[in-house]
Amino acid sequence: MKPPLSPETLAAQALGWVDETTRAVVPPIHLATTYLRDPDNQYRSGRVYSRADSPNYNQPEELLAKLEGGAAALVFSSGMSAATACFLALAPGDHVIAPKVMYWSLRNWLMNFATHWGLLVEFVDAASVEAVRAAVMPGKTKMIWLETPANPLWCVSDIAACARIAHDAGALLAVDSTCATPVFTRPIEHGADLVMHAATKYLAGHSDVIAGALVGARDDEHWKRIRLIRAQLGTILGSLESFLLLRGMRTLYPRVRTAAENAQWLASRLAAHPLVEAVLFPGLPGFAGHQVAAQQMAGGFGAMMSIRVKGAPALNLSGEAAAIAVAAQVGVWKRATSLGGVESLIEHRASIEGAGTPAPADLLRLSVGIEAKEDLYADLDQALAAAHRRNTA
């Protein structure tokens, strides 16, 4: 008996699959949209049309299912299409619970489309187990949605406790684990029924492909509805995008671990910076969600953080003005939306989200990449100093 392979090896070798025709260790890109029917009118290949089932999906889906410890996985054309499929597989009138702090585009979709379509959506402080429990409507709640750590405040939800609440109510627990990744958290091991990834971010990892993914703990009726929704709504991943996603997943572990090590070091340094009001990062012992994060995140706390920039009230410099000025002064960090790539990104999040955002006006969101951590700190340090000088001169 060969010993089981570690997740790092499974990812690096993409399950060790080899193309049977060419013996290539890198999979081919299949561009075909349709497949030959057998003479007796059967489809013994198992494929009819690529909108329903493309051979390009097999390897990334099976690899992700193994990394997350799930029964099956599905890739989608975007993180939004993956997330919304979970809710569309419910029925009008069903009650769902979602966090007040979560990915802004999905929150807007839940507030507008989902409620218009007929779901009853309730937003709660998902970092509070008591708040989640109190929101349950017996007989009506069908899904609890968590995002942990939650963008952009990095609140931490207790997956295991919320799973018990969901299951006691006959509901499903779904977890957006985009920022934790299977490197640090495997939500299914903590009781989750569904795991969502905006695969554009850490799974693909190079800021060059839009993709989403779901992992199911079971291949049950709800999962079958999700699969049908993907095919019928056409939220499918392209052939090249599937190839790029798998390519990115092969370096998932070294990329994410390096970025998380950088983030932990930066968070500690920035927490002592005289021009930083606060650092929001689950890896800091004083952070509100640190204890729960330490229980469900193994080996690291991810590579996402936010900083709140100090203003100078005596000089009429607000924290918001200071934060925007810092973003304008960086050189190594790139001013851009998104996260999870190898390059470090910085963004004034309140400007992006607009009215109703939970992001304070003085907050900058940082996606820490794999550059030298000393370079990243030095660039932020000079930007903080330059912004303050420019705005107080």
C-alpha positions as a printed Julia matrix, in Angstrom:
393×3 Matrix{Float64}:
   0.0    0.0     0.0
   1.39   3.38   -1.0
   1.02   6.11    1.65
  -1.57   8.8     0.86
  -0.18  11.85   -0.88
  -0.18  15.25    0.79
  -2.34  18.07   -0.6
   0.84  19.88   -1.67
   1.83  16.94   -3.88
  -1.66  16.46   -5.28
  -1.8   20.13   -6.25
   1.72  20.36   -7.67
   1.19  17.29   -9.86
  -2.46  18.1   -10.61
  -3.36  14.63   -9.3
  -0.57  13.11  -11.39
  -2.81  12.77  -14.43
  -1.11  12.16  -17.76
  -2.75  12.59  -21.16
  -3.27   9.04  -22.42
  -2.91   9.97  -26.1
   0.31  11.98  -25.98
   1.67  11.06  -22.52
   1.97  14.79  -21.82
   2.11  15.78  -18.15
   0.22  19.0   -18.95
  -3.41  18.48  -20.02
  -4.56  19.43  -23.51
  -7.11  22.19  -24.11
 -10.25  20.68  -25.63
 -12.06  23.18  -27.85
 -14.81  20.86  -29.09
 -18.36  21.9   -28.24
 -20.1   18.7   -29.39
 -19.35  14.98  -29.3
 -20.0   12.02  -31.57
 -23.02   9.84  -30.86
 -22.53   6.07  -31.1
 -24.16   4.17  -34.03
 -26.84   2.82  -31.68
 -27.73   6.41  -30.68
 -25.97   6.28  -27.31
 -23.32   8.61  -25.83
 -20.96   6.13  -24.19
 -18.32   8.85  -23.87
 -20.6   10.47  -21.32
 -20.51  13.78  -23.19
 -23.14  15.36  -25.36
 -22.41  19.1   -25.38
 -19.72  21.16  -23.64
 -22.17  23.55  -22.02
 -23.21  20.68  -19.78
 -19.91  18.88  -19.28
 -16.56  19.85  -20.77
 -13.53  17.56  -20.49
 -11.55  20.66  -19.52
 -13.36  20.64  -16.17
 -12.43  17.13  -15.07
  -8.98  17.78  -13.68
  -9.5   21.1   -11.86
 -12.8   19.88  -10.4
 -11.41  16.59   -9.13
  -8.3   18.28   -7.75
 -10.32  20.91   -5.89
 -12.7   18.3    -4.48
  -9.72  16.39   -3.08
  -8.07  19.5    -1.66
 -11.32  20.51    0.1
 -12.27  16.98    1.14
 -15.57  17.14   -0.74
 -17.58  14.66   -2.77
 -17.64  16.74   -5.95
 -16.7   20.13   -7.37
 -17.97  22.37  -10.15
 -16.16  25.21  -11.92
 -18.03  28.29  -13.11
 -17.46  31.33  -15.28
 -16.95  33.57  -12.22
 -17.12  33.61   -8.46
 -20.44  35.42   -8.69
 -21.95  32.73  -10.89
 -20.76  30.03   -8.49
 -22.15  31.83   -5.43
 -25.5   32.75   -6.96
 -26.03  29.16   -8.14
 -26.18  28.09   -4.48
 -29.07  30.47   -3.85
 -30.84  29.83   -7.15
 -30.98  26.15   -6.22
 -33.3   27.14   -3.37
 -36.99  27.98   -3.81
 -38.82  31.32   -3.65
 -39.96  31.9    -0.09
 -36.94  30.2     1.45
 -35.14  32.15    4.17
 -31.38  32.61    4.01
 -28.97  34.18    6.48
 -25.93  36.08    5.23
 -23.22  38.23    6.84
 -23.41  41.99    7.08
 -19.72  42.03    6.12
 -19.16  40.08    2.93
 -18.14  40.37   -0.71
 -19.91  43.55   -1.81
 -21.17  42.36   -5.22
 -22.8   39.26   -3.74
 -24.33  41.34   -0.95
 -25.86  43.66   -3.56
 -27.16  40.68   -5.54
 -28.8   39.26   -2.41
 -30.32  42.62   -1.51
 -31.72  43.23   -4.96
 -32.08  40.26   -7.31
 -32.48  37.5    -4.72
 -35.15  39.32   -2.75
 -36.96  40.34   -5.95
 -36.87  36.71   -7.06
 -38.47  35.63   -3.79
 -35.8   34.67   -1.26
 -36.1   36.05    2.25
 -32.63  37.39    3.01
 -31.51  38.43    6.48
 -28.1   40.0     7.13
 -26.52  39.42   10.53
 -23.24  39.85   12.36
 -21.91  36.45   11.34
 -18.95  36.77   13.71
 -21.52  36.3    16.49
 -22.81  32.74   16.88
 -25.66  34.12   18.97
 -26.73  36.5    16.2
 -26.74  33.68   13.66
 -28.77  31.45   15.97
 -31.28  34.21   16.71
 -31.88  34.82   13.0
 -32.99  31.25   12.25
 -36.65  30.94   11.25
 -37.75  27.38   12.08
 -39.11  25.62    9.03
 -38.13  28.45    6.67
 -34.36  28.91    6.96
 -32.75  26.81    4.24
 -29.23  28.21    4.04
 -26.71  30.03    6.19
 -24.0   31.72    4.14
 -20.68  32.59    5.74
 -17.61  34.35    4.45
 -14.58  33.85    6.64
 -12.37  35.8     6.9
 -14.86  38.36    5.59
 -13.89  41.08    3.13
 -12.88  43.86    3.92
 -12.92  43.87    7.76
 -11.69  40.24    7.99
 -14.28  39.24   10.57
 -14.08  35.55   11.45
 -17.09  33.24   11.69
 -17.13  30.01   13.67
 -17.8   27.44   10.94
 -18.41  24.47   13.23
 -20.83  26.33   15.49
 -22.77  27.75   12.55
 -22.89  24.3    10.92
 -24.58  22.91   14.03
 -27.09  25.77   13.98
 -27.84  25.22   10.29
 -28.23  21.46   10.58
 -30.41  21.69   13.68
 -32.71  23.91   11.59
 -32.66  21.56    8.6
 -30.63  24.1     6.61
 -27.39  24.02    4.66
 -24.21  25.83    5.62
 -22.28  27.39    2.73
 -18.89  29.02    3.22
 -17.11  31.48    0.97
 -13.55  30.34    1.66
 -11.91  32.38   -1.08
  -9.43  34.12    1.21
  -8.72  31.18    3.52
  -8.2   28.71    0.64
  -7.89  24.97    1.33
  -4.29  25.69    2.34
  -5.53  27.07    5.67
  -9.19  26.04    6.07
 -11.22  23.07    4.84
 -14.77  24.1     5.8
 -16.27  20.68    5.06
 -14.16  19.22    7.89
 -15.89  21.73   10.19
 -19.39  20.75    9.04
 -19.99  22.92    5.96
 -22.16  21.54    3.18
 -20.9   23.82    0.41
 -17.65  25.68   -0.15
 -17.38  28.54   -2.63
 -14.26  30.04   -4.17
 -13.91  33.1    -6.32
 -11.29  31.1    -8.21
 -10.11  34.26   -9.94
  -8.25  35.0    -6.71
  -5.95  32.53   -4.97
  -6.82  29.34   -6.83
  -5.85  30.76  -10.22
  -3.45  33.16   -8.57
  -2.07  35.21  -11.45
  -4.72  37.87  -12.15
  -5.29  36.51  -15.64
  -8.49  34.44  -15.47
 -12.05  34.98  -14.19
 -13.42  31.79  -12.63
 -15.49  30.43   -9.77
 -15.85  27.07   -8.08
 -18.08  25.17   -5.7
 -17.33  22.07   -3.66
 -20.12  19.93   -2.24
 -19.81  17.73    0.83
 -22.34  15.4    -0.8
 -23.62  14.74   -4.3
 -27.2   15.25   -3.12
 -30.35  16.79   -4.61
 -29.29  20.36   -3.91
 -25.97  19.65   -5.63
 -27.74  18.19   -8.63
 -29.85  21.37   -8.91
 -26.68  23.46   -8.83
 -25.17  21.36  -11.62
 -28.34  21.8   -13.67
 -28.34  25.56  -13.06
 -24.79  25.82  -14.39
 -25.77  24.03  -17.59
 -29.1   25.78  -18.11
 -27.88  29.28  -17.32
 -24.7   28.73  -19.28
 -22.4   29.95  -16.5
 -19.62  27.76  -17.83
 -15.88  28.2   -17.76
 -14.07  28.49  -21.09
 -11.51  25.96  -22.24
  -8.5   28.25  -21.89
  -9.75  29.53  -18.54
 -10.04  25.95  -17.26
  -6.46  25.3   -18.33
  -5.23  28.48  -16.63
  -7.13  27.67  -13.45
  -5.51  24.25  -13.2
  -2.11  25.76  -13.95
  -2.58  28.21  -11.09
  -3.74  25.54   -8.66
  -0.49  23.63   -9.16
   1.4   26.37   -7.3
  -1.37  27.14   -4.79
   0.47  25.97   -1.66
   3.84  27.74   -2.1
   2.15  30.92   -3.37
  -0.39  31.18   -0.58
   2.01  30.23    2.18
   4.59  32.77    1.05
   1.95  35.5     0.82
   0.56  34.59    4.26
   4.02  34.67    5.83
   4.51  38.13    4.31
   1.12  39.25    5.63
   1.82  38.05    9.16
   5.15  39.91    9.22
   3.65  43.07    7.71
   0.69  43.06   10.09
   2.99  42.97   13.1
   5.16  45.79   11.72
   2.23  47.97   10.66
   0.46  47.52   14.0
   3.32  49.49   15.55
   3.47  52.15   12.85
   2.8   55.66   14.2
   0.63  56.62   11.2
  -1.54  53.49   11.31
  -4.65  53.63   13.49
  -5.4   49.89   13.36
  -4.52  46.72   11.49
  -7.38  44.32   10.75
  -5.86  40.86   10.39
  -6.93  37.53   11.96
  -3.31  36.59   12.66
  -2.83  39.32   15.24
  -3.45  38.05   18.81
  -5.4   41.19   19.69
  -7.79  40.89   16.74
 -11.39  40.1    17.73
 -11.59  36.91   15.65
  -8.1   35.61   16.33
  -9.08  32.82   18.71
 -11.68  31.31   16.37
  -9.35  31.75   13.41
  -6.6   29.89   15.24
  -9.0   26.97   15.78
 -10.12  26.6    12.16
  -7.16  27.97   10.17
  -4.21  25.59   10.18
  -0.74  26.89    9.42
  -1.54  30.53    8.7
  -4.15  33.26    8.62
  -4.24  34.14    4.95
  -2.75  37.07    3.1
  -5.55  39.66    3.27
  -5.59  42.54    5.73
  -6.8   46.11    6.03
  -5.22  49.11    7.68
  -6.91  52.21    9.02
  -4.79  55.28    8.38
  -4.42  58.0    10.98
  -5.43  61.51   10.13
  -4.29  64.73   11.77
  -7.36  66.52   13.14
  -5.33  69.49   14.33
  -4.19  70.02   10.74
  -7.62  69.32    9.26
  -6.41  66.06    7.69
  -9.06  63.33    7.86
  -8.26  59.64    7.95
 -10.06  59.27    4.63
  -7.9   61.9     2.93
  -4.78  60.36    4.42
  -5.75  56.87    3.25
  -6.45  58.0    -0.32
  -3.16  59.89   -0.33
  -1.26  56.79    0.84
  -2.68  54.77   -2.05
  -1.55  57.52   -4.41
   2.03  57.4    -3.12
   2.82  53.68   -3.36
   5.12  52.23   -5.99
   5.6   48.53   -5.28
   1.96  48.06   -4.28
  -0.46  48.41   -7.19
  -3.7   50.42   -6.92
  -6.2   47.88   -8.21
  -9.32  45.93   -7.37
  -9.22  42.18   -6.75
  -6.91  40.07   -4.65
  -5.03  36.8    -4.47
  -2.49  37.34   -7.22
   1.28  37.12   -6.85
   1.5   40.92   -6.9
   0.48  43.05   -3.93
  -2.59  45.26   -4.37
  -3.91  48.22   -2.39
  -7.36  49.76   -2.54
  -9.46  52.39   -0.81
 -12.4   50.08   -0.37
 -15.12  52.56    0.67
 -14.73  54.38   -2.66
 -15.41  51.13   -4.52
 -18.38  49.97   -2.46
 -20.15  53.29   -2.07
 -23.19  53.97    0.09
 -23.86  51.39    2.76
 -20.34  49.99    2.83
 -19.13  48.59    6.18
 -15.63  49.79    5.3
 -14.56  52.86    7.29
 -13.51  55.81    5.16
  -9.94  55.6     6.46
  -9.52  51.93    5.47
  -7.13  50.57    2.86
  -7.49  46.93    1.84
  -4.22  45.12    1.23
  -3.82  41.94   -0.8
  -0.32  40.8     0.14
   1.64  39.11   -2.63
   4.85  37.13   -2.77
   7.34  39.98   -3.2
  10.1   40.55   -0.63
   8.3   41.6     2.54
  10.92  44.26    3.28
  10.12  45.93   -0.05
   6.41  45.89    0.69
   6.88  47.44    4.12
   9.33  50.07    2.91
   6.92  51.13    0.17
   4.01  51.51    2.61
   6.21  53.27    5.13
   7.34  55.9     2.64
   3.78  56.27    1.29
   2.4   56.88    4.79
   5.07  59.46    5.49
   4.75  61.15    2.08
   0.95  61.32    2.3
   1.11  62.9     5.7
   3.73  65.45    4.63
   1.88  66.36    1.45
  -1.44  66.8     3.16
  -0.17  68.7     6.18
   2.4   70.93    4.51
